[in-house]
Amino acid sequence: MPFKSFYFLLILLLLVSCQNNNKELIVEQQKEAEKREVIFNIIDRGWVFDISPIEATTQSKINNWVEWRNFLTEINQKPKSTIGAFQKKAAVLSKKAMDLQMNIPFEFDNQQIKSRISVIITKVKSLDLYIHLRQIPEQKVIKLVNELNTEIDYFQLQMEEIVKRSEIPMEEGEQDLIMMKDTSRAIPN
């Protein structure tokens, strides 16, 4: 008989403790949902990409660069509903940023542009990483969005400078001087 009452008491204790865990679990889930909502609101307010317009001459030279247009189109579309939407957007942006390395227009296929693209890729991948963390550091995400805005501006300024330099006419005899400095044309000994 004492064993029956002991088992009955043990089962009753287990049932009561499980009910308390469920209540605590529900409270923790509600707190987590509220925290995610606050993080969503902070990221939603900070997710602002302000891409400045590019000069017409530069724009005409990059009109056929599909990857750049796709990247700008994607970055200008803001997610609206949940943190998951921001996570999906960051993943898509990461892929679009990687695509920027392909089919660079001939005028811009140089080291300066490639290094600017690499910086943009790094910032987008960092954004993708931080937004996919379990505990999202919302201040770092907002900081990366601002840095990405800055890097895109620098990238566009670099392209505009390349176009401006290409429009400067060569002086008389400058082409001959450049050819004389070319060591690949030297006469072998």
N, C-alpha and C positions, 0 to 999 in steps of 0.2 A: 504494500500500500504506500509506503513512503516513497518508493521509486516512482509510482504513478504520479503522485503529487509533485515530485521533483521534475519529472518530464513535462508535466502540464505547465508548471511555473516557467520552465526553460522555453517552451514553445511560446507561451504568452509574452515573455520578455523579448524574444526574437521578433514577434509580430509588432510589438510596440516600438522597438528600435527601428524596424524597417519603415514604419510610418513616419517617424521623425526624420529619417534620412530623405524620404521623398519630399517632405515639407522643406527641408534644408536645400535639397537639390532644386526644387522649384524656385525658392528664393534666390539661390545663386544664379540660376538661368535668367531670372528677371533682371538681376543686377548686371549680368553680362550683356543682355539685350539692350539695356539702357546705356551701358558704356559704349557698345557698338553704334548706337544711335547718335551719341555725342560725337564719337570719332567720325561717323559719316557726315554729320553737319559741319564739323571743322574742315574736313577734306573737301566737302562740296563747296564751301566758301573759298577755299584756297586754290582749287583746281581751275585756275584761270590762265589760259595761254593767250598772250597778247602778241601776235605775230605782226610786226610792222610791215607795211607794203614795201615792195622792192622797186627800184627804178625801172623804167620802161625798157631801156636798152638791155639791161641784165635780164629782165623778164622775157624778152624776146629770145634770148639765147638759151634759156632753160625751159621754154615752153614744151619741148619734146622730151623732157626728163620726167618720165611717168612716175618713177619711184619718189621723187621729191614732191610731186603733186599729191600722190597717194598719202605720203607722210603728213603733209599739211592738212589735207582733208580729214584724216583720222584724228589729228591732234586738235582740230577745231571742233570736233563733235564731243560734247561733254556728256558723260554718263549721268543718269538722273535718279535711279531708283535705290540701289543698295551699295554696300561696300563690295559685294560680288561683281557689280557692274563696273566699278572702278578697277577691280582686279583684272577683269576680262579686258578692259580698255588698255591697261598697262601691258598686258601680254601681247595684245595686237600691236601696240605702239613699239614694243621691243622688236617684233618681227619686221615691221615697216622700217624701223631705224636700221636694221641689219641690211635691208634691201637697198638702202641709200648707196652702198658701196658698189652696186652694179650699175652699169650703163651711164656713168658720169659723162656729161658732155665733154668733148675734146678740149675746149678752151679751159675747162675747169679741172681737167684730169692732171693735177699736180699735187705735190706734197702738202702744200698749205691747206688745200681743200680736203684732202684725205685725212689730215690730222684733225681738222674741225669736225668732220664726220665721225671720227673715232671718239671725240669728246662727247658729241651728241649721243652716240650709241652707249657710251659708258653711263651718262646721266639717265638715259631711258631705262637701261638695265638695272641701275640702282633703284630707280623709282619702282620698277617691277618687283624687285626683291623686297623692298621695304613694305610695299602695300600687300604682299602675300604673307607677311609674318603673322603669327598667331596674335601677338600683341602689337598692333600697328603703331609705330611711332609717328603720329600725325604731324608733329612739328617738322620732322625730317622729310616727310612726304611733301609738305608745303614748301619747305626750303628747296627741295629738288625741283619742284615745278618752277619756282622762280629762277633757279640756276639754269634750267633748261630753256626758259624764255631768253635769258641773257646769251646763252650759247648759240641759239638759233639766230639772234640778232647779229652776233659776231660772225657767224657763218655767212649770212646774207651780206654783211659789210665786206667780207673777204671776197665774195664773188663780185660785188660792185667795184672793188678796187682793181681786181683783175681785168674787168671790162674797161675801166678808165685807163689803165696802163696800156692795154692793147690798142687804144684809140690814139695814143700819142704817136705822131709821125716820126719816122727815123730821119736823122740828119743825113746829108750827103756824105757818103763814104763810111757811114757807120756799119753798114752791112759788110763791107770789105774788112773793116777792123775786127768785126766779130769772127769772120772766116779766118783771119790771120791768127787769132788767139786759139782757134780750134786745134788742139794737139793731135786729134785723130787724123788730120790731114798732113801731118809732118812727113818729110821724106825720111825713110828708114836709112840707117847708116850701113 
